[in-house]
């Protein structure tokens, strides 16, 4: 699979869309992961990664201009909690036909404080009991979910069903995050460098994901 290199990004069409937004079109290029976006700088309102092989919504540089992400027909199964910090103006995400299966799979989007529109149709998550109420409770800024406007009664029901539970979950997540950060700091610069070298030399996407996860958690692979 071709990587999202700086050269590939420069080859992708760039244009002003009908909404007069500057758009980068990276459709249908078999891209397996988001990377190297710093090469295009912060000059786009819309990033279109539809019809690729992307598994994780992560690894964005700071891009304050981006408002819309289009990722229909990918394989997204995980969403980083860093997305909201990296894309502070993000208001619309299209994730139609991906691999999100559990309600908690969308928790990473809770950091996107300006998110107004989200499409999760054709993901297994939509078949979960109380799916719509959970998403509304988890992402209170949303106005439209799956192209259906969120009604006041839905917000009330979502708050009643999940409000207190989510407060406890957020406290646990924050605690785990702090714990991971403390653990990660225990890796020496040399150890981190060795893991990054192993990631660069990895021959499969699964190996890359395993090593990246260990680096994030501050764990040293046994074979390094």
C-alpha positions as CSV (number, residue, x, y, z in Angstrom):
1,X,0.0,0.0,0.0
2,X,1.3,3.5,-0.8
3,X,2.2,5.6,2.2
4,X,0.9,9.2,2.6
5,X,4.2,10.7,1.7
6,X,4.8,14.4,1.0
7,X,5.1,13.6,-2.7
8,X,1.7,11.8,-2.7
9,X,0.1,14.7,-0.9
10,X,1.5,17.2,-3.4
11,X,0.0,15.1,-6.3
12,X,-3.5,15.1,-4.8
13,X,-5.9,17.6,-6.4
14,X,-6.4,20.9,-4.5
15,X,-9.3,23.1,-5.3
16,X,-12.0,25.5,-4.1
17,X,-15.2,23.5,-3.6
18,X,-18.8,24.7,-4.1
19,X,-18.9,26.0,-0.6
20,X,-15.9,28.2,-1.4
21,X,-13.7,26.1,1.0
22,X,-10.2,25.1,0.1
23,X,-10.2,21.3,-0.2
24,X,-7.5,18.6,-0.5
25,X,-8.7,15.5,-2.4
26,X,-6.9,12.3,-1.4
27,X,-9.6,9.9,-2.4
28,X,-9.1,6.3,-3.5
29,X,-5.3,6.0,-3.1
30,X,-5.1,2.9,-0.9
31,X,-3.6,5.0,1.9
32,X,-3.3,2.9,5.1
33,X,-2.5,5.6,7.6
34,X,-2.6,9.4,8.2
35,X,0.9,10.8,8.2
36,X,3.1,13.6,6.8
37,X,0.3,16.1,6.7
38,X,2.6,18.8,7.8
39,X,3.9,18.9,4.2
40,X,0.7,20.6,3.0
41,X,0.8,23.1,5.9
42,X,-2.4,24.6,7.4
43,X,-4.0,25.8,4.2
44,X,-7.1,23.6,3.8
45,X,-10.7,23.7,5.2
46,X,-11.6,20.2,4.0
47,X,-9.5,17.0,4.0
48,X,-11.1,14.2,1.9
49,X,-9.6,10.8,2.6
50,X,-12.6,8.8,1.4
51,X,-12.2,5.3,-0.2
52,X,-8.8,4.4,1.4
53,X,-7.6,1.8,4.0
54,X,-7.1,4.1,7.0
55,X,-7.6,2.3,10.3
56,X,-7.0,5.0,12.9
57,X,-8.1,8.6,13.1
58,X,-4.8,10.1,14.4
59,X,-1.5,11.6,13.8
60,X,-2.5,15.1,12.6
61,X,-0.2,18.0,13.0
62,X,-1.7,21.2,14.4
63,X,-4.1,22.4,11.7
64,X,-6.3,25.2,13.0
65,X,-8.0,25.8,9.6
66,X,-9.5,22.3,9.0
67,X,-13.2,22.2,9.6
68,X,-14.3,19.0,7.7
69,X,-12.9,15.5,7.6
70,X,-14.3,13.1,5.0
71,X,-13.3,9.4,5.7
72,X,-16.2,7.4,4.2
73,X,-15.3,3.9,3.1
74,X,-12.2,3.3,5.1
75,X,-11.4,0.9,8.0
76,X,-11.3,3.3,10.9
77,X,-11.7,1.4,14.2
78,X,-9.9,3.8,16.6
79,X,-10.1,7.5,17.2
80,X,-7.3,9.4,19.0
81,X,-8.2,11.7,21.9
82,X,-5.6,14.2,20.3
83,X,-7.9,15.0,17.3
84,X,-9.7,17.8,19.1
85,X,-6.4,19.4,20.1
86,X,-4.8,19.0,16.7
87,X,-7.9,20.2,14.7
88,X,-9.5,22.8,17.0
89,X,-11.9,24.1,14.3
90,X,-13.2,20.7,13.3
91,X,-17.0,20.9,12.9
92,X,-17.9,18.0,10.5
93,X,-16.8,14.4,10.2
94,X,-18.0,11.8,7.7
95,X,-17.2,8.3,8.9
96,X,-19.7,6.4,6.8
97,X,-18.9,2.7,6.3
98,X,-16.0,2.1,8.6
99,X,-15.2,-0.4,11.4
100,X,-16.4,1.3,14.5
101,X,-18.2,-1.4,16.5
102,X,-18.5,-0.4,20.2
103,X,-20.1,2.7,21.7
104,X,-16.8,3.7,23.3
105,X,-15.1,3.7,19.9
106,X,-16.3,7.3,19.4
107,X,-15.0,8.6,22.8
108,X,-11.9,10.1,21.3
109,X,-14.2,12.7,19.6
110,X,-15.2,14.1,23.0
111,X,-12.2,16.4,22.7
112,X,-13.7,18.0,19.6
113,X,-15.5,20.8,21.3
114,X,-16.8,22.4,18.1
115,X,-18.1,19.3,16.4
116,X,-21.6,19.9,14.9
117,X,-22.1,17.2,12.4
118,X,-21.2,13.5,12.5
119,X,-22.1,10.6,10.2
120,X,-21.6,7.1,11.4
121,X,-24.0,5.2,9.1
122,X,-22.9,1.7,8.0
123,X,-20.8,1.2,11.1
124,X,-21.7,-1.7,13.5
125,X,-21.8,0.8,16.3
126,X,-25.1,2.1,15.0
127,X,-26.7,-1.3,15.8
128,X,-25.9,-1.0,19.5
129,X,-28.7,-0.4,22.0
130,X,-29.1,3.3,22.8
131,X,-26.5,4.2,20.2
132,X,-27.9,7.5,19.3
133,X,-28.5,8.6,22.9
134,X,-24.9,7.6,23.8
135,X,-23.4,9.7,21.0
136,X,-25.5,12.7,21.8
137,X,-24.5,12.5,25.5
138,X,-20.8,11.9,24.7
139,X,-20.7,14.7,22.1
140,X,-23.0,17.5,23.4
141,X,-22.0,20.0,20.8
142,X,-23.5,17.9,18.0
143,X,-26.5,19.3,16.1
144,X,-26.8,16.6,13.4
145,X,-26.1,12.9,13.7
146,X,-26.3,10.6,10.7
147,X,-28.0,13.4,8.7
148,X,-30.8,13.6,11.3
149,X,-31.2,16.8,13.4
150,X,-30.9,16.1,17.1
151,X,-34.1,16.9,19.0
152,X,-34.4,18.6,22.4
153,X,-36.1,15.4,23.7
154,X,-33.2,13.3,22.6
155,X,-30.8,15.5,24.5
156,X,-32.9,15.2,27.6
157,X,-33.1,11.5,27.3
158,X,-29.4,11.2,26.6
159,X,-28.5,13.3,29.7
160,X,-30.8,11.2,31.9
161,X,-29.5,7.9,30.6
162,X,-25.8,8.6,30.4
163,X,-24.9,11.9,32.1
164,X,-23.7,10.5,35.4
165,X,-22.1,7.5,33.9
166,X,-20.0,9.5,31.4
167,X,-18.8,11.7,34.2
168,X,-17.3,8.7,35.9
169,X,-15.9,7.4,32.7
170,X,-14.2,10.7,32.0
171,X,-12.6,10.6,35.4
172,X,-11.2,7.1,34.8
173,X,-10.0,8.0,31.3
174,X,-8.2,11.1,32.7
175,X,-6.6,9.0,35.4
176,X,-5.4,6.4,32.9
177,X,-4.1,9.1,30.6
178,X,-2.0,10.6,33.4
179,X,-0.8,7.2,34.4
180,X,0.3,6.4,30.8
181,X,2.1,9.8,30.5
182,X,4.0,9.0,33.7
183,X,4.9,5.5,32.4
184,X,5.9,6.9,29.0
185,X,8.3,9.3,30.6
186,X,10.2,6.3,32.0
187,X,11.5,5.4,28.6
188,X,14.9,6.9,27.9
189,X,15.6,8.9,24.7
190,X,17.7,5.9,23.4
191,X,14.9,3.5,24.0
192,X,12.4,5.7,22.2
193,X,14.8,6.1,19.3
194,X,15.1,2.3,19.0
195,X,11.3,1.9,19.0
196,X,11.0,4.5,16.3
197,X,13.7,2.8,14.2
198,X,11.8,-0.5,14.6
199,X,8.6,1.3,13.4
200,X,10.4,2.6,10.3
201,X,11.7,-0.9,9.6
202,X,8.4,-2.7,10.2
203,X,7.1,-4.7,7.2
204,X,3.4,-4.9,8.1
205,X,0.8,-2.4,9.3
206,X,0.0,-4.7,12.3
207,X,3.6,-4.5,13.4
208,X,3.6,-0.7,13.1
209,X,0.4,-0.4,15.2
210,X,1.9,-2.8,17.8
211,X,5.1,-0.8,18.2
212,X,3.3,2.6,18.1
213,X,1.0,1.4,20.9
214,X,4.0,0.3,23.0
215,X,5.7,3.6,22.4
216,X,2.6,5.5,23.5
217,X,2.2,3.4,26.6
218,X,5.9,3.7,27.5
219,X,6.7,0.0,27.1
220,X,9.9,-1.4,25.7
221,X,9.4,-4.4,23.2
222,X,11.2,-7.5,24.4
223,X,13.0,-8.0,21.1
224,X,14.8,-4.6,21.1
